Amino acid sequence: MHGAVLLQDGGGGVSETLTTARRATLHRRVRFIVGFTITYNVIEAIVSVWAGVLASSAALIGFGLDSVVEVLSAAAIAWQFTRKDPERWEKVTVKAIGIAFFALAAYVSIDAVLALIGQKDLDHSPLGLGITALSLVVMPLLAWIEVHTGRELGSKSVMADAKQLILCICLSGTVFIGLVLNSLFGWWWADSVAALVVAVLAVHEGLEAWRGDVESPFEGLEACRDDD
């Protein structure tokens, strides 16, 4: 194949041979993904923090700040794929994403503990419910596209950024459930408890990214599908 190259896949093996043209197409797709991610998360951050302030919800404010971490992660990927040789900057970018995971875990943990200690009642937040529900629709699709792009490219940094999106999905779900439980039953503590679970997951993923041990976040589901 003219201009073909062999790339290391996210799990350490060798991906399919890519032509130069196909690799360029995938690089453009990555730039589109991170561009969309940055734009969406800036809007999500503004809406979530605003809704959090209106509802006195530390979880919603934390969710908005998580979107800022998502922007930083996507910006690291954008920076990498504007380089002349993106693969050269792979390790640096993956470590940067690992640091973003740790920052997210630290903030979510502190925010959740303070919310539990303060026992502050939350107001009903239709805006908060709306933005978290929208994220549960948009982010899984975006993560799925990024995972398959990263696997074809054999890029650990793209796979690490996809895991960042998976964490955003988890946090969206926990905040959404917490807001629903608070609205229905007055369980103000529910989203803080669930957020602590996400923080543990963030530390785990951060350690994997720091070590460069990055696999598809859908690995288990894909294995089950292959077995079938």
Secondary structure, DSSP 8 states (H G I E B T S, - for coil): -TT-B--B-TTSSB---B-HHHHHHHHHHHHHHHHHHHHHHHHHHHHHHHHHHHHT-HHHHHHHHHHHHHHHHHHHHHHHTTSSSGGGGHHHHHHHHHHHHHHHHHHHHHHHHHHHHHT------HHHHHHHHHHHHHHHHHHHHHHHHHHHHT-HHHHHHHHHHHHHHHHHHHHHHHHHHHHHH--TTHHHHHHHHHHHHHHHHHHHHHHT----TTHHHHHHHHH-
